[in-house]
Amino acid sequence: MVEIPKFPELTFDEATHLYRLRGAELPSVTTVMKPLSSEVYGGVDEWVMERAAGRGTAVHNAIENWSLYGIEDIAPEYRGYFDGFLAWVHDMKPEVLGNECRLYHKALRYAGTADLPCIVSGEAVMVDVKTTSQLQEMLARVQLEAYVKGFDSHGVQFDGKAILHLRRDGTYKYEPYPLRDPDAWRVFGALLTVHGYMQKFKNR
């Protein structure tokens, strides 16, 4: 059985969205991936992105409340997405290992929050929940790889990775990805190098 560790040395400031490891600021996976996400979403209106972010937060909170307390608390406009989650639970019967699990990479010094590590069909799977209209594989693969490698640096190993894509109409798509994804890891490493280089000049 995989146990998801707690990292009390890692803190997260909700107001500023900053991770700190023993007081030292760490870049988030989302921040490191901004060049990729800007390529995908750069032309989308800001109000559309804000609405999508609000929807994602609401659905993630509802999943967490269901996982921890067994309650269904979701705004009517997001009910379909939550129904998609419940359909996945009915079909796949996952054992939830954690919700919104904060992590960091011991050597590379980045941080993030993994959505829903689970046991699915007897395997430990890093599940990331998406409520976007379309699943962006280019982003998903890099994000999942960064999370898995972060946990791996602490000796926590997974058997698989997957995206749970929830849709407004109450359906879902469960998309597994290879556990080892060298291309995605190389891309994340390159993005991390670029981020570090840019920070040198910002801090001057």
Secondary structure, 3 states (H helix, E strand, C coil): CCCCCCCCCEEEECCCCEEEECCEEECEHHHHCHHHHHHHHCCCCHHHHHHHHHHHHHHHHHHHHHHHHCCCCCCHHHHHHHHHHHHHHHHHCCEECCCCEEEECCCCCCEEEECEEEEECCEEEEEEEECCCCCCHHHHHHHHHHHHHHHHCCCCCCCEEEEEEECCCCCEEEEEECCCCHHHHHHHHHHHHHHHHHHHHHCC
